[in-house]
């Protein structure tokens, strides 16, 4: 079966190809000649994930899935959430994003947070969502050099190391993205 993963991130495409094996042909947005910026305007991770998949299904009529992830902090009513990538204003500026997050949490002992990934699959017009979350807390300062985004300040519940102190392999065993991806794969592999 041919499936479009609505992303331009080559690492994400490679990861899912490796996990799915030959039963599925995974194609990217480039492969289907999609040059437009996918809409992400719903204000929620679930909504944006669905919106991106819906866009590809409607415009390219191909079975597809899209993902959306973010960090939701309890004391900030779920922020940065859907704005995680550009919390401080510049897309992908992790240092500035972390700095703003720590500033906004200064003085609070309520530091519970979770990472969330929602994958929306549209298969023959039917929509399915798969969610992965990992609970944890936000440290008052950064620890570790690995990973990306908010990894240096995220301490997963029950662990002594931040995501940025773990190897990619260790992080992938418990991460929100891996959990959601596993659910998608199980669904696809059980679909006749
Ligand atoms: P995306 O939807 O996968 O592009 O994720 C959006 C943003 O959420 C990223 O740019 C990061 O700021 C944040 N984020 C998502 N997953 C992670 C993670 O595993 N570690 C750290 N930050 C993450």
Boltz pocket constraint, residues with backbone or C-beta under 6 A from the ligand:
constraints:
  - pocket:
      binder: B
      contacts: [[A, 67], [A, 68], [A, 69], [A, 70], [A, 71], [A, 81], [A, 84], [A, 85], [A, 86], [A, 92], [A, 115], [A, 116], [A, 147], [A, 148], [A, 149], [A, 150], [A, 151], [A, 163], [A, 175]]
      max_distance: 6.0
